[in-house]
Amino acid sequence: PSSSGVATDCDQLTVDLSEDSIAWKVALPGRGLGTPIVVSDQVIVTASSGPEQNQLHVISFSSQDGSINWERKFWATGRTMCHKKTCVAAPSPASDGNTIFALYSSNDLIALDLEGNIKWMRGLTLDYPNASNSLGLSSSPIVAGDTLVVQVENDSESFAAGLDVETGLNRWKIDRPKAANWTSPVVVELDNQEYAALQSSKGLLGVQPATGSKIFEYPFGSATIPSSVVSGDTIYIPSNGLTAVKATANGEEVAKLWTEGAQRPGTASPILIDGKVYTINGAGVLTCADASNGERLWRLRLKGPFSASPVSNGTHLYVLNEKGIAQCVDLSGDEGNIVSEFDFADAILATPSLSDQSLFIRSD
């Protein structure tokens, strides 16, 4: 929920990761790094297939038994060139509960209703021909208010845009720093209003989702792979390690609360659970820190490397490495403790999802 990676209503989720804990498993038609999303009783997954990865898939599975509700296929209209580690179906889909939004590295953006009927489609490369990079794009869209916010940041025609969720038409478009960037925007709620925070190598920019106007800014640079995480009006930014800032909707620079260089995340984004912030560095070391001041509480070496971000049910952390090894970490003690481990024997680069006492995992 809200890109947090935490679902406390999954408190009965198994902590014994094993063959017996797998409820169902289905084959996918192509590659994908995007997180599955759960909308009502549907699990929505995107994929790309074919020698040039120009066949784009959106698939709806039953969350109960994995049976297919529907599948829709589209041809990519933009560039499908990618680094071999990533693919065209790298961004995660998003939903407002009524519409599913699927964005691909080819800059094709598709809106479907919950029955899989197409509502609209945008070929953003047709509109903005230079918006791509040779490694592939992976920023996931978000819904803030009634606006779909997409980040298409690269070395050439770099921009972010807010689109009307019903029509797909631009409400606004702003230029962004010309540098490759794979982070995703996050939603920040201030004074009961939702804003979008856009992260880049230059820092973090908070915008009004309906207009794109600036409402806050952190101009001191940040990472271009792990994304920020939000708790109330506090944003934890992968910047100079990890930096906590307090945002206000007054158009000014945010107030920095603390910076801790030792909490630098690798590829995986940080996660906030019960007043603690957790990061996984490039060496696969999980660090738990006090979210109020950044003070390290404990460290635990995990089996890496990691591309997927960790998720949690509030009491345990579920972490999947690139080789497909899942590790469950108990967070209740003075230090973290790995309580189970299971090898799915398949490459996993996508962050899993939590819903209805279940963990939804997609392999590449």
TORPATOR-6555 format. One record per residue: residue number from 1; residue in one letter; x, y, z of N, C-alpha, C in turn. Coordinates in steps of 0.05 Angstrom, whole numbers. Last residue first. Layout:
BEGIN
{rec NUM "A" {X Y Z} {X Y Z} {X Y Z}}
...
***
This chain:
BEGIN
{rec 364 "D" {236 -274 -258} {242 -262 -284} {239 -282 -307}}
{rec 363 "S" {179 -286 -215} {206 -289 -223} {210 -276 -250}}
{rec 362 "R" {139 -257 -165} {142 -262 -194} {172 -265 -200}}
{rec 361 "I" {99 -271 -110} {126 -269 -120} {126 -274 -150}}
{rec 360 "F" {60 -253 -57} {59 -257 -86} {86 -251 -98}}
{rec 359 "L" {38 -278 3} {60 -265 -10} {60 -273 -39}}
{rec 358 "S" {-21 -269 43} {-6 -282 23} {17 -265 12}}
{rec 357 "Q" {-61 -245 73} {-44 -265 86} {-27 -281 66}}
{rec 356 "D" {-78 -205 35} {-95 -227 43} {-79 -250 54}}
{rec 355 "S" {-14 -188 8} {-43 -183 10} {-57 -208 19}}
{rec 354 "L" {46 -163 -17} {32 -175 5} {3 -168 4}}
{rec 353 "S" {95 -176 -70} {72 -161 -58} {59 -177 -36}}
{rec 352 "P" {166 -169 -85} {141 -183 -82} {119 -165 -71}}
{rec 351 "T" {205 -138 -135} {196 -137 -108} {169 -152 -105}}
{rec 350 "A" {243 -176 -182} {219 -160 -176} {213 -161 -146}}
{rec 349 "L" {281 -212 -192} {290 -185 -190} {267 -166 -182}}
{rec 348 "I" {300 -277 -190} {279 -259 -180} {291 -231 -176}}
{rec 347 "A" {311 -337 -225} {319 -309 -221} {296 -292 -212}}
{rec 346 "D" {300 -396 -186} {294 -380 -210} {303 -351 -204}}
{rec 345 "A" {296 -426 -140} {312 -436 -162} {304 -421 -188}}
{rec 344 "F" {275 -414 -91} {256 -417 -113} {270 -426 -139}}
{rec 343 "D" {295 -436 -30} {306 -430 -57} {285 -435 -78}}
{rec 342 "F" {284 -407 33} {275 -426 12} {286 -417 -14}}
{rec 341 "E" {286 -401 103} {299 -396 78} {289 -416 58}}
{rec 340 "S" {273 -372 168} {269 -392 147} {282 -382 121}}
{rec 339 "V" {293 -335 204} {278 -358 215} {271 -379 194}}
{rec 338 "I" {344 -294 221} {333 -308 198} {319 -333 208}}
{rec 337 "N" {335 -238 261} {341 -267 262} {328 -280 237}}
{rec 336 "G" {359 -176 288} {344 -192 268} {353 -221 268}}
{rec 335 "E" {357 -162 359} {371 -163 333} {354 -180 314}}
{rec 334 "D" {320 -163 397} {339 -141 398} {356 -140 373}}
{rec 333 "G" {261 -186 360} {281 -186 381} {299 -162 380}}
{rec 332 "S" {227 -181 315} {216 -176 342} {237 -175 364}}
{rec 331 "L" {236 -193 263} {245 -167 272} {238 -161 301}}
{rec 330 "D" {259 -248 226} {243 -240 249} {254 -214 260}}
{rec 329 "V" {261 -255 158} {276 -245 181} {256 -236 202}}
{rec 328 "C" {267 -302 108} {248 -289 126} {262 -281 151}}
{rec 327 "Q" {288 -304 41} {296 -305 69} {275 -289 85}}
{rec 326 "A" {294 -339 -20} {277 -323 -3} {286 -326 26}}
{rec 325 "I" {332 -340 -77} {332 -349 -49} {315 -329 -33}}
{rec 324 "G" {340 -324 -129} {314 -336 -122} {313 -346 -94}}
{rec 323 "K" {383 -294 -142} {384 -322 -149} {358 -337 -142}}
{rec 322 "E" {372 -244 -121} {371 -247 -150} {372 -276 -159}}
{rec 321 "N" {331 -254 -61} {355 -246 -76} {353 -253 -105}}
{rec 320 "L" {280 -227 -21} {287 -247 -42} {311 -237 -58}}
{rec 319 "V" {253 -223 43} {274 -213 25} {280 -234 4}}
{rec 318 "Y" {210 -200 90} {213 -220 69} {231 -209 47}}
{rec 317 "L" {208 -191 159} {217 -180 134} {221 -203 115}}
{rec 316 "H" {156 -188 208} {177 -202 194} {183 -188 168}}
{rec 315 "T" {119 -153 227} {135 -167 247} {158 -182 234}}
{rec 314 "G" {98 -128 182} {99 -113 207} {116 -126 228}}
{rec 313 "N" {105 -155 137} {78 -156 148} {77 -142 175}}
{rec 312 "S" {146 -127 84} {141 -136 111} {112 -137 118}}
{rec 311 "V" {199 -131 35} {172 -125 43} {167 -136 70}}
{rec 310 "P" {258 -106 0} {244 -122 21} {216 -113 25}}
{rec 309 "S" {266 -103 -72} {265 -89 -45} {251 -108 -25}}
{rec 308 "A" {309 -138 -116} {282 -134 -104} {285 -120 -77}}
{rec 307 "S" {363 -146 -120} {351 -125 -137} {324 -118 -125}}
{rec 306 "F" {419 -169 -84} {391 -162 -84} {385 -141 -105}}
{rec 305 "P" {463 -228 -83} {457 -200 -84} {427 -194 -88}}
{rec 304 "G" {459 -249 -13} {452 -232 -36} {461 -244 -62}}
{rec 303 "K" {441 -269 49} {451 -280 24} {441 -263 0}}
{rec 302 "L" {457 -220 100} {439 -237 85} {453 -249 61}}
{rec 301 "R" {478 -201 163} {487 -207 136} {467 -227 123}}
{rec 300 "L" {454 -148 201} {452 -177 195} {460 -182 167}}
{rec 299 "R" {458 -101 255} {464 -109 227} {461 -139 225}}
{rec 298 "W" {424 -51 295} {437 -77 290} {441 -81 261}}
{rec 297 "L" {420 5 300} {412 -12 322} {424 -40 319}}
{rec 296 "R" {445 69 284} {444 40 277} {438 24 303}}
{rec 295 "E" {407 127 281} {427 112 296} {423 82 290}}
{rec 294 "G" {370 161 258} {389 147 240} {409 129 255}}
{rec 293 "N" {330 185 287} {356 198 288} {377 184 270}}
{rec 292 "S" {282 159 279} {281 186 289} {308 200 288}}
{rec 291 "A" {290 107 264} {281 125 243} {281 154 253}}
{rec 290 "D" {346 70 279} {324 85 292} {316 107 271}}
{rec 289 "A" {359 15 234} {366 41 247} {341 53 259}}
{rec 288 "C" {388 -43 210} {364 -32 224} {373 -7 239}}
{rec 287 "T" {413 -70 151} {418 -52 174} {391 -42 184}}
{rec 286 "L" {438 -125 117} {414 -112 127} {420 -95 151}}
{rec 285 "V" {483 -132 66} {481 -130 95} {456 -113 101}}
{rec 284 "G" {498 -137 13} {477 -155 23} {474 -154 53}}
{rec 283 "A" {531 -100 -8} {544 -125 1} {524 -145 13}}
{rec 282 "G" {501 -55 -16} {510 -70 -40} {523 -97 -33}}
{rec 281 "N" {451 -59 38} {473 -46 22} {481 -65 -1}}
{rec 280 "I" {387 -47 57} {405 -68 49} {426 -56 30}}
{rec 279 "T" {354 -17 113} {367 -15 87} {384 -40 82}}
{rec 278 "Y" {299 5 152} {317 -17 144} {328 -13 116}}
{rec 277 "V" {280 42 207} {284 42 178} {305 21 172}}
{rec 276 "K" {227 43 255} {254 35 248} {256 35 217}}
{rec 275 "G" {175 51 268} {194 70 279} {223 62 273}}
{rec 274 "D" {149 7 241} {147 11 269} {170 28 281}}
{rec 273 "I" {188 7 185} {170 -10 201} {171 -3 230}}
{rec 272 "L" {206 24 120} {201 34 147} {181 16 161}}
{rec 271 "I" {259 9 75} {232 3 84} {230 13 113}}
{rec 270 "P" {297 28 15} {293 25 44} {264 19 50}}
{rec 269 "S" {305 -12 -45} {297 13 -32} {294 8 -2}}
{rec 268 "A" {363 -45 -72} {337 -46 -58} {331 -20 -44}}
{rec 267 "T" {415 -31 -86} {394 -30 -106} {367 -29 -93}}
{rec 266 "G" {436 -5 -27} {447 -13 -53} {426 -10 -75}}
{rec 265 "P" {434 51 19} {423 27 7} {437 21 -20}}
{rec 264 "R" {474 72 72} {470 75 43} {458 49 32}}
{rec 263 "Q" {483 83 126} {458 70 119} {453 70 89}}
{rec 262 "A" {528 113 135} {531 83 137} {506 69 129}}
{rec 261 "G" {513 166 134} {527 155 111} {529 125 112}}
{rec 260 "E" {457 197 151} {474 176 162} {487 161 138}}
{rec 259 "T" {427 257 171} {440 242 149} {458 222 162}}
{rec 258 "W" {365 288 193} {391 275 198} {401 262 172}}
{rec 257 "L" {330 329 176} {329 319 203} {355 305 211}}
{rec 256 "K" {323 386 137} {337 361 140} {337 353 170}}
{rec 255 "A" {265 412 110} {283 413 133} {296 386 137}}
{rec 254 "V" {260 431 40} {253 415 63} {273 419 86}}
{rec 253 "E" {248 495 11} {266 473 15} {258 458 41}}
{rec 252 "E" {179 510 -7} {206 516 2} {223 491 4}}
{rec 251 "G" {125 505 -16} {142 512 -38} {171 516 -31}}
{rec 250 "N" {96 486 26} {98 515 23} {116 524 1}}
{rec 249 "A" {83 437 52} {71 444 26} {72 474 22}}
{rec 248 "T" {141 405 78} {118 421 82} {108 431 54}}
{rec 247 "A" {179 349 104} {168 364 82} {144 381 91}}
{rec 246 "K" {239 332 131} {211 339 138} {200 357 117}}
{rec 245 "V" {283 278 118} {275 305 115} {246 308 123}}
{rec 244 "A" {340 236 124} {312 241 132} {306 270 131}}
{rec 243 "T" {383 200 83} {377 226 95} {347 228 100}}
{rec 242 "L" {436 155 76} {407 158 79} {401 184 94}}
{rec 241 "G" {484 170 34} {477 149 52} {447 148 53}}
{rec 240 "N" {471 215 3} {494 216 21} {492 194 42}}
{rec 239 "S" {406 189 -1} {423 213 -8} {446 215 13}}
{rec 238 "P" {350 163 -4} {377 152 -8} {395 175 -19}}
{rec 237 "I" {307 193 43} {318 194 16} {345 181 15}}
{rec 236 "Y" {249 192 74} {276 180 78} {287 177 50}}
{rec 235 "I" {207 242 97} {215 226 74} {244 217 79}}
{rec 234 "T" {151 257 137} {179 252 136} {186 234 112}}
{rec 233 "D" {97 262 143} {111 284 129} {141 281 128}}
{rec 232 "G" {86 194 139} {74 220 145} {87 242 129}}
{rec 231 "S" {140 167 111} {124 163 135} {112 190 144}}
{rec 230 "V" {167 139 52} {153 161 65} {139 151 90}}
{rec 229 "V" {227 130 14} {205 118 28} {193 139 46}}
{rec 228 "S" {259 132 -52} {254 142 -25} {230 127 -13}}
{rec 227 "S" {294 78 -87} {275 101 -85} {271 109 -55}}
{rec 226 "P" {356 61 -117} {337 57 -96} {320 82 -92}}
{rec 225 "I" {378 94 -164} {367 67 -166} {348 62 -143}}
{rec 224 "T" {401 143 -158} {385 140 -182} {375 111 -185}}
{rec 223 "A" {406 183 -97} {412 160 -113} {393 158 -138}}
{rec 222 "S" {413 255 -99} {404 230 -87} {410 207 -107}}
{rec 221 "G" {420 326 -83} {428 301 -97} {418 276 -83}}
{rec 220 "F" {398 369 -57} {426 361 -51} {434 334 -62}}
{rec 219 "P" {348 396 -54} {365 400 -77} {394 390 -74}}
{rec 218 "Y" {285 383 -43} {310 375 -30} {331 376 -52}}
{rec 217 "E" {224 420 -40} {248 412 -55} {270 404 -36}}
{rec 216 "F" {153 428 -52} {177 427 -35} {200 417 -51}}
{rec 215 "I" {119 441 -93} {109 447 -66} {131 443 -45}}
{rec 214 "K" {113 463 -160} {131 455 -138} {118 461 -111}}
{rec 213 "S" {61 438 -203} {75 460 -190} {91 450 -166}}
{rec 212 "G" {30 400 -228} {59 398 -231} {74 420 -218}}
{rec 211 "T" {-26 398 -222} {-14 420 -237} {16 417 -243}}
{rec 210 "A" {-41 354 -192} {-60 364 -212} {-47 385 -231}}
{rec 209 "P" {0 343 -156} {-6 324 -177} {-24 335 -199}}
{rec 208 "Q" {52 386 -140} {23 384 -138} {14 366 -161}}
{rec 207 "V" {114 356 -121} {97 371 -139} {68 366 -133}}
{rec 206 "G" {180 356 -96} {152 351 -90} {134 368 -108}}
{rec 205 "L" {240 329 -113} {222 351 -119} {194 341 -113}}
{rec 204 "L" {306 314 -93} {278 306 -92} {260 331 -96}}
{rec 203 "G" {366 309 -132} {352 311 -107} {323 302 -109}}
{rec 202 "K" {394 299 -178} {395 326 -168} {382 329 -140}}
{rec 201 "S" {381 248 -193} {408 253 -184} {412 281 -172}}
{rec 200 "S" {314 244 -165} {333 243 -187} {361 248 -176}}
{rec 199 "Q" {245 236 -149} {273 233 -141} {291 232 -166}}
{rec 198 "L" {187 268 -134} {203 258 -156} {232 259 -148}}
{rec 197 "A" {128 260 -100} {156 266 -97} {172 252 -118}}
{rec 196 "A" {63 286 -102} {82 267 -114} {110 277 -110}}
{rec 195 "Y" {12 291 -52} {32 303 -70} {50 280 -80}}
{rec 194 "E" {-52 296 -24} {-31 279 -35} {-14 294 -54}}
{rec 193 "Q" {-73 326 37} {-71 328 8} {-48 310 -1}}
{rec 192 "N" {-73 330 92} {-95 314 79} {-95 317 49}}
{rec 191 "D" {-24 354 102} {-49 369 107} {-72 356 91}}
{rec 190 "L" {7 312 57} {11 335 75} {-15 350 77}}
{rec 189 "E" {33 252 35} {8 265 44} {14 287 64}}
{rec 188 "V" {67 232 -21} {70 244 5} {44 258 12}}
{rec 187 "V" {84 177 -62} {63 195 -53} {69 205 -25}}
{rec 186 "V" {141 174 -106} {126 165 -83} {105 186 -76}}
{rec 185 "P" {172 152 -168} {160 172 -150} {145 159 -127}}
{rec 184 "S" {231 110 -174} {202 114 -178} {192 137 -159}}
{rec 183 "T" {294 110 -209} {277 111 -185} {248 116 -192}}
{rec 182 "W" {329 110 -250} {311 87 -249} {294 88 -224}}
{rec 181 "N" {359 153 -296} {347 151 -270} {327 128 -269}}
{rec 180 "A" {407 190 -332} {393 165 -329} {384 162 -300}}
{rec 179 "A" {394 259 -341} {411 238 -330} {395 213 -326}}
{rec 178 "K" {374 318 -341} {382 300 -363} {403 281 -353}}
{rec 177 "P" {321 332 -297} {350 331 -302} {357 311 -323}}
{rec 176 "R" {260 350 -333} {274 338 -310} {304 337 -317}}
{rec 175 "D" {204 391 -349} {231 381 -355} {244 371 -329}}
{rec 174 "I" {136 370 -342} {158 387 -334} {185 374 -342}}
{rec 173 "K" {69 374 -357} {94 361 -364} {116 380 -357}}
{rec 172 "W" {-1 362 -342} {24 378 -341} {47 361 -350}}
{rec 171 "R" {-40 331 -361} {-48 355 -345} {-24 374 -343}}
{rec 170 "N" {-46 295 -421} {-29 310 -402} {-44 331 -387}}
{rec 169 "L" {-95 242 -422} {-84 267 -432} {-66 281 -411}}
{rec 168 "G" {-121 198 -403} {-93 195 -410} {-80 220 -421}}
{rec 167 "T" {-173 198 -383} {-168 203 -412} {-140 197 -421}}
{rec 166 "E" {-173 186 -329} {-195 177 -346} {-189 179 -375}}
{rec 165 "V" {-128 208 -305} {-131 179 -304} {-153 169 -322}}
{rec 164 "D" {-87 254 -337} {-114 249 -327} {-120 219 -328}}
{rec 163 "L" {-19 255 -317} {-39 249 -337} {-66 245 -323}}
{rec 162 "G" {40 290 -311} {16 283 -297} {-6 279 -317}}
{rec 161 "A" {110 275 -321} {83 284 -331} {62 274 -312}}
{rec 160 "A" {178 291 -331} {157 278 -315} {131 290 -324}}
{rec 159 "F" {235 279 -375} {212 294 -365} {196 277 -345}}
{rec 158 "S" {287 286 -422} {280 277 -395} {256 293 -384}}
{rec 157 "E" {314 269 -474} {290 284 -469} {277 275 -443}}
{rec 156 "S" {371 246 -449} {363 263 -471} {338 279 -465}}
{rec 155 "D" {382 211 -409} {403 229 -417} {395 249 -438}}
{rec 154 "N" {322 208 -368} {343 196 -384} {363 218 -392}}
{rec 153 "E" {258 193 -342} {283 208 -340} {306 194 -352}}
{rec 152 "V" {199 197 -334} {213 186 -358} {239 201 -359}}
{rec 151 "Q" {149 184 -290} {176 195 -292} {190 181 -315}}
{rec 150 "V" {80 199 -281} {101 182 -293} {127 198 -295}}
{rec 149 "V" {20 197 -247} {46 211 -249} {67 191 -260}}
{rec 148 "L" {-46 208 -255} {-26 188 -258} {1 202 -263}}
{rec 147 "T" {-93 237 -211} {-73 241 -231} {-53 218 -231}}
{rec 146 "D" {-127 245 -169} {-138 233 -193} {-119 237 -217}}
{rec 145 "G" {-80 230 -120} {-105 242 -125} {-118 229 -149}}
{rec 144 "A" {-33 195 -154} {-36 214 -133} {-60 231 -138}}
{rec 143 "V" {-7 135 -174} {-32 151 -175} {-32 169 -150}}
{rec 142 "I" {55 124 -209} {39 124 -184} {13 140 -190}}
{rec 141 "P" {98 81 -249} {79 103 -245} {66 102 -218}}
{rec 140 "S" {168 67 -241} {140 58 -240} {122 82 -237}}
{rec 139 "S" {225 66 -281} {209 81 -262} {180 73 -263}}
{rec 138 "S" {258 42 -319} {244 25 -300} {227 40 -279}}
{rec 137 "L" {289 35 -384} {277 51 -363} {262 33 -343}}
{rec 136 "G" {352 19 -415} {325 13 -408} {315 30 -384}}
{rec 135 "L" {401 32 -436} {400 11 -415} {372 2 -408}}
{rec 134 "S" {397 75 -470} {405 49 -481} {405 26 -462}}
{rec 133 "N" {336 113 -458} {365 109 -456} {372 80 -465}}
{rec 132 "S" {289 163 -481} {297 135 -476} {327 135 -469}}
{rec 131 "A" {260 207 -514} {257 199 -486} {264 170 -483}}
{rec 130 "N" {257 228 -565} {283 224 -553} {283 214 -524}}
{rec 129 "P" {202 235 -579} {218 215 -592} {245 209 -579}}
{rec 128 "Y" {145 240 -552} {171 252 -544} {193 233 -554}}
{rec 127 "D" {104 214 -578} {100 242 -570} {127 256 -564}}
{rec 126 "L" {125 164 -584} {114 178 -608} {111 207 -602}}
{rec 125 "T" {137 152 -532} {160 156 -551} {150 169 -577}}
{rec 124 "L" {88 142 -511} {101 167 -503} {126 173 -521}}
{rec 123 "G" {31 122 -532} {59 116 -540} {75 141 -535}}
{rec 122 "R" {-22 107 -491} {-4 128 -500} {22 116 -508}}
{rec 121 "M" {-90 88 -489} {-62 80 -492} {-46 104 -502}}
{rec 120 "W" {-150 71 -452} {-134 89 -469} {-106 78 -470}}
{rec 119 "K" {-179 26 -439} {-192 52 -435} {-177 73 -452}}
{rec 118 "I" {-191 -42 -455} {-174 -19 -457} {-190 7 -455}}
{rec 117 "N" {-211 -89 -407} {-218 -73 -430} {-201 -48 -431}}
{rec 116 "G" {-203 -119 -361} {-183 -120 -382} {-190 -105 -407}}
{rec 115 "E" {-236 -110 -320} {-243 -133 -337} {-223 -136 -360}}
{rec 114 "L" {-219 -63 -298} {-214 -88 -283} {-222 -113 -297}}
{rec 113 "D" {-191 -27 -355} {-209 -30 -332} {-204 -57 -319}}
{rec 112 "L" {-126 -1 -370} {-147 -21 -373} {-166 -20 -350}}
{rec 111 "A" {-78 37 -404} {-98 37 -382} {-121 18 -389}}
{rec 110 "I" {-9 39 -418} {-35 27 -424} {-54 28 -400}}
{rec 109 "L" {45 65 -450} {29 67 -426} {0 60 -432}}
{rec 108 "D" {110 56 -472} {82 51 -478} {67 50 -451}}
{rec 107 "N" {164 60 -463} {148 84 -459} {119 81 -469}}
{rec 106 "S" {191 14 -461} {187 25 -488} {171 51 -487}}
{rec 105 "S" {185 -1 -409} {210 13 -416} {209 25 -444}}
{rec 104 "Y" {115 12 -393} {137 -5 -401} {162 12 -408}}
{rec 103 "L" {59 13 -349} {80 28 -364} {103 9 -370}}
{rec 102 "A" {-8 7 -338} {16 -9 -343} {35 7 -360}}
{rec 101 "F" {-59 14 -293} {-41 29 -310} {-15 13 -313}}
{rec 100 "I" {-126 -1 -285} {-99 -12 -283} {-82 4 -302}}
{rec 99 "T" {-180 27 -248} {-165 25 -272} {-137 15 -266}}
{rec 98 "N" {-199 25 -196} {-218 22 -218} {-204 17 -245}}
{rec 97 "G" {-157 29 -162} {-179 12 -154} {-200 8 -175}}
{rec 96 "D" {-116 54 -187} {-132 71 -168} {-156 55 -157}}
{rec 95 "S" {-52 23 -197} {-81 24 -199} {-93 43 -179}}
{rec 94 "A" {6 3 -235} {-7 18 -213} {-37 16 -218}}
{rec 93 "P" {63 -41 -250} {37 -28 -256} {26 -13 -231}}
{rec 92 "S" {133 -26 -249} {110 -40 -237} {84 -26 -246}}
{rec 91 "P" {180 -31 -305} {164 -16 -285} {141 -33 -274}}
{rec 90 "A" {198 -73 -340} {212 -68 -315} {195 -51 -295}}
{rec 89 "A" {190 -100 -391} {169 -99 -370} {183 -95 -343}}
{rec 88 "V" {238 -100 -419} {218 -79 -425} {197 -77 -404}}
{rec 87 "C" {292 -112 -372} {275 -119 -394} {255 -97 -398}}
{rec 86 "T" {360 -125 -347} {333 -115 -345} {316 -123 -369}}
{rec 85 "K" {407 -149 -363} {396 -155 -336} {367 -146 -333}}
{rec 84 "K" {420 -128 -412} {411 -155 -411} {400 -163 -384}}
{rec 83 "H" {391 -63 -425} {413 -79 -414} {403 -108 -409}}
{rec 82 "C" {350 -55 -483} {354 -56 -454} {380 -70 -448}}
{rec 81 "M" {306 -30 -532} {334 -35 -525} {337 -34 -495}}
{rec 80 "T" {258 -17 -552} {258 -39 -533} {287 -47 -526}}
{rec 79 "R" {224 45 -564} {249 29 -565} {248 7 -544}}
{rec 78 "G" {152 40 -578} {177 54 -573} {201 35 -573}}
{rec 77 "T" {109 7 -584} {113 28 -604} {139 43 -601}}
{rec 76 "A" {96 -61 -575} {111 -38 -567} {113 -18 -590}}
{rec 75 "W" {32 -89 -580} {58 -86 -592} {70 -60 -582}}
{rec 74 "F" {-2 -127 -529} {1 -103 -545} {29 -103 -558}}
{rec 73 "K" {-51 -168 -498} {-25 -165 -510} {-25 -140 -528}}
{rec 72 "R" {-82 -190 -438} {-82 -172 -461} {-54 -169 -471}}
{rec 71 "E" {-119 -240 -404} {-93 -230 -413} {-96 -213 -437}}
{rec 70 "W" {-158 -258 -346} {-155 -248 -373} {-126 -241 -379}}
{rec 69 "N" {-154 -296 -304} {-179 -282 -309} {-180 -271 -338}}
{rec 68 "I" {-123 -357 -293} {-123 -332 -309} {-151 -321 -312}}
{rec 67 "S" {-112 -380 -226} {-125 -383 -252} {-125 -356 -267}}
{rec 66 "G" {-93 -376 -175} {-75 -371 -197} {-86 -375 -224}}
{rec 65 "D" {-127 -379 -131} {-116 -404 -142} {-98 -401 -166}}
{rec 64 "Q" {-134 -327 -110} {-140 -351 -94} {-127 -376 -105}}
{rec 63 "S" {-125 -286 -145} {-108 -288 -122} {-111 -313 -106}}
{rec 62 "S" {-126 -299 -213} {-141 -301 -188} {-122 -303 -165}}
{rec 61 "F" {-91 -253 -255} {-94 -279 -243} {-113 -277 -219}}
{rec 60 "S" {-83 -218 -314} {-97 -218 -288} {-101 -247 -279}}
{rec 59 "I" {-31 -186 -350} {-45 -211 -343} {-58 -208 -316}}
{rec 58 "V" {-6 -156 -406} {-18 -150 -380} {-36 -174 -373}}
{rec 57 "H" {52 -154 -448} {30 -169 -436} {20 -155 -410}}
{rec 56 "L" {80 -138 -510} {75 -129 -483} {50 -143 -472}}
{rec 55 "Q" {131 -153 -552} {104 -162 -545} {100 -156 -515}}
{rec 54 "N" {184 -140 -558} {164 -120 -567} {135 -129 -564}}
{rec 53 "Q" {231 -167 -549} {215 -159 -526} {194 -137 -534}}
{rec 52 "E" {256 -189 -592} {261 -161 -588} {245 -149 -564}}
{rec 51 "P" {237 -242 -586} {266 -236 -589} {273 -207 -585}}
{rec 50 "G" {185 -244 -535} {195 -242 -563} {224 -236 -564}}
{rec 49 "S" {156 -203 -482} {165 -228 -494} {174 -223 -523}}
{rec 48 "S" {142 -179 -417} {149 -173 -445} {162 -198 -457}}
{rec 47 "A" {89 -167 -369} {112 -183 -379} {118 -173 -407}}
{rec 46 "T" {54 -154 -307} {62 -147 -334} {86 -164 -342}}
{rec 45 "V" {-1 -174 -267} {27 -177 -273} {32 -168 -302}}
{rec 44 "I" {-46 -172 -215} {-39 -161 -241} {-9 -162 -245}}
{rec 43 "V" {-92 -210 -184} {-63 -204 -183} {-56 -196 -211}}
{rec 42 "Q" {-155 -196 -155} {-139 -199 -179} {-110 -193 -174}}
{rec 41 "D" {-191 -183 -116} {-181 -210 -116} {-165 -216 -142}}
{rec 40 "S" {-169 -118 -109} {-190 -136 -101} {-179 -164 -101}}
{rec 39 "V" {-108 -121 -137} {-132 -104 -137} {-156 -121 -133}}
{rec 38 "V" {-41 -124 -128} {-65 -138 -121} {-88 -118 -120}}
{rec 37 "I" {15 -127 -173} {-3 -112 -155} {-29 -127 -151}}
{rec 36 "P" {83 -149 -177} {54 -155 -181} {38 -136 -163}}
{rec 35 "T" {135 -106 -199} {121 -118 -176} {92 -126 -185}}
{rec 34 "G" {174 -120 -257} {154 -104 -243} {141 -120 -221}}
{rec 33 "L" {206 -148 -289} {218 -140 -263} {198 -124 -247}}
{rec 32 "G" {199 -202 -335} {188 -180 -321} {202 -174 -295}}
{rec 31 "R" {188 -243 -395} {204 -232 -373} {190 -209 -359}}
{rec 30 "G" {131 -285 -409} {154 -268 -415} {168 -258 -391}}
{rec 29 "P" {87 -314 -392} {94 -315 -421} {119 -300 -428}}
{rec 28 "L" {92 -356 -334} {88 -330 -346} {99 -330 -375}}
{rec 27 "A" {59 -409 -298} {79 -400 -317} {72 -372 -327}}
{rec 26 "V" {43 -410 -227} {35 -410 -256} {58 -400 -273}}
{rec 25 "K" {26 -438 -166} {48 -428 -183} {39 -431 -212}}
{rec 24 "W" {1 -436 -98} {-2 -441 -127} {22 -429 -142}}
{rec 23 "A" {23 -439 -47} {-6 -445 -51} {-11 -451 -81}}
{rec 22 "I" {78 -460 -13} {70 -450 -40} {41 -459 -45}}
{rec 21 "S" {94 -484 33} {81 -458 36} {71 -446 9}}
{rec 20 "D" {122 -529 20} {95 -533 29} {80 -506 32}}
{rec 19 "E" {172 -509 8} {156 -520 -14} {127 -522 -5}}
{rec 18 "S" {177 -450 51} {184 -478 43} {167 -486 19}}
{rec 17 "L" {181 -407 103} {183 -408 74} {193 -436 66}}
{rec 16 "D" {147 -393 154} {161 -417 146} {162 -420 116}}
{rec 15 "V" {114 -354 164} {142 -346 166} {160 -371 160}}
{rec 14 "T" {52 -337 133} {71 -357 142} {99 -345 144}}
{rec 13 "L" {12 -284 158} {28 -295 136} {49 -314 146}}
{rec 12 "Q" {-17 -258 195} {-17 -287 197} {-2 -300 174}}
{rec 11 "D" {-15 -205 182} {-2 -213 206} {0 -243 210}}
{rec 10 "C" {-29 -171 141} {-20 -198 134} {-5 -210 158}}
{rec 9 "D" {-39 -119 153} {-63 -138 154} {-55 -166 145}}
{rec 8 "T" {7 -91 144} {3 -102 171} {-22 -119 174}}
{rec 7 "A" {48 -87 96} {20 -93 98} {15 -107 125}}
{rec 6 "V" {97 -48 64} {87 -59 89} {57 -63 89}}
{rec 5 "G" {112 -21 20} {124 -47 23} {115 -61 49}}
{rec 4 "S" {94 29 5} {108 27 30} {122 0 33}}
{rec 3 "S" {63 46 -37} {91 41 -43} {107 36 -18}}
{rec 2 "S" {10 45 -17} {24 70 -19} {54 67 -23}}
{rec 1 "P" {16 -24 0} {0 0 0} {17 25 0}}
***
